[in-house]
Amino acid sequence: MPPRSDSREQMIKAGRRLYSARGYVGTAFSDVLAESGAPRGSVYFHFPGGKDEFAGEVIAAHSRSEEARLTRLAATCETPRELVIAFLTAARDYAVSTGFREGCPIGAVILESSHASPTLLESAAAAIETSIGSFTALLVERGATESDARRWATAAITGFEGALIVSRAMADPAPFDSLIDLLQLTMDRDRADMA
């Protein structure tokens, strides 16, 4: 059992894993407790607002983690094109490594939004917007115009969510490969139009 002070973070980590694999609706607090090893009393001690408060924390933690991962990835890329392709390639490779069993916990909440409160859906939308904004800024740092960067970041994140779903359904990385090819062509065309 994790120390009491660590149980909150362990529960959030477990929630990220479970939402990725089972979705928001398919994850009960009993699953989170079993996965995290947290004591039963932890649920309402740490999350007195219940499942929606917990889900909001899972969304926020996943958003922070993904922003940090994108920033690390960006440090290895010199051009906007390299960063977009590296982002989607890493996502494809992760999907393959999990046997297509995991998706995005934020996407799970959005897809199951009829079971979530409006506030929780707003948190998910804000996390997506933050991802697009961060991605846009990193693309601008690598030489993209603001308008191109915003369009490419939006396309990459939108495509990522869609490719996750379709790849998972097909148990095949082909949707990611098609998306990568299409975005490379789009970015090359946009850059050629500027020349």
Summary of the structure (lengths in Angstrom):
residues: 195
radius of gyration: 18.0
end to end distance: 60.2
largest distance: 62.1
contacts: 614
relative contact order: 0.12
helix: 79%
strand: 0%
